[in-house]
Amino acid sequence: MTAFDPRYLKAIDHFNRGEYFEAHEVWEDYWVETMDERKCFLHGLVQAAVTLHHAKRGNYGGARSLYERMKNNLHLYRPSYMALDVDRFLARMAACLAPALADPPSPVDSKTIPTIALTEST
C-alpha cells in the first residue's frame, strides 16, 4: 500500500473508534498544511467526522449543513482516492445519517456508522 502521512492514518483510527472530534482535529491539522490536490479531500473527511460528531450529539442542523458540504467535497474524488473507496463511504454515510437528516430528525443507529478500511488502490 502507498505510504500515507501518519496523520491521515491516525485520524482514520480515531474515526473507526468513534472518536469523531479527535479525528476531525487530526485531519484538520493535516488539511491546513496541505496545498495540493488532496486539500478538498481532506476537508471532506474533516466534515465527515464533524457531521457524525454533531449527529451523535443531537445537533441535527449542524449535521445537515456539514453533510452537504462533505458530499460536495468528497464527490470530487469518486470513485476512490488515497485508498479510500469514496463511493462506498458516501453511500454508507448517507444510509447512517438518513434518520438525522429526516424531517423530523431522529438519532443515528451506532451500528450503521461506517468505518474506514483502506484498499490497495488509490
N, C-alpha and C positions, 0 to 999 in steps of 0.2 A: 504494500500500500504506500501511496505517496506520503512523504513526511510533511506533517502539518505543524503549524505553530502550536506550541503546547497550550496556549490559551484557548484555542479552538476546541481541543480535546478535553481540557479541564472544564470548560463551560458545558460541553456535552455530558460529561459525568454529572455535574450539578443538575442539569436538566433531567437526566434519567433518574436521579434520586428524588425528583420533585422539589428541588431547591431552585425555584424559578427566579427568585430575586438574586440569588448568588450567580446563577447562570447569566442573567442579564448584566450583572456587574462585570464579569469576566469578559463576555463578548463585547460589551461596550468599551472597555479599555482597549481591546484589540481593534474594534471598529474605528475609534477615534484616531488611531495611529495609521490606519490603512488608507492609502491614496491611490488605489488601483481598481481593477475590475471587481475585486472582492467586496468593495465598500457597501453597495446596496444589499448584497447577500448577507453580510454580517449584520447590517442594520435590520434586515428582516428577521434574523434569528434573535436579536435583542428584542424586537417587537413580539415575537412568538412567546418568548419567556415572560415578558411583562403582561401579555394578553392572558396567559394562564394564571399568572400571579393575581391579576385583577379578578378573573373569573372565580378562582378558588376563594377569594375574599368577599365575593358577592358584589363587586363593583362592575356591574354588567355594562354600564355606559362606557366606562374606561376600556373594558374588554372589547366591546363592539368597535370602538374607534381604532384601537391598536390592531385588531384583527384585520380590518380593511386595509390599513397601511402595510401590515405584514404581507398580506396576499399580494398587493401591488409590487412590493419589493422582491419577494421570492419568485413571483411569476416570471420575472426576467431570467431566471436561472433554470427553468424547466428544460428538459426532464430531470437532469441531475447536475450537481455541481459540488465540488470539493468532497466527493464520495458520499454525498447525501442524495438519496432518491427524493428529489424535491416534489415531484408529482405525488408520490405516496405520502410524504409528510403533510402536504397541503390537504390532501383528501382526509387524512386521519385527524388533522386539526379541525377541519370543517365538521366532521362527524362528532367529535368530542365536544365541540363548542356549540353545537346546534341548540341544546337547551338554554344555554346562557344568552344566545343571540335571538331567541324566540321572543314573541310578544304575547303574554308576559314571560320574562326570563325565569329560568329555574337553574338550580345548581348543576354543575357538570358531574358526571359519574367518574370518579377517580380511575376506575378500571378502563375507561375509554381514552384516557390521556396517552398520546403517543410517546414512545421513547425514540431515541435516535440511534440507529445502527448504521455505521458507515459501510459502504461497499467497496469493492476493488476498483470500480470505475470512477471517473472524475465527474 
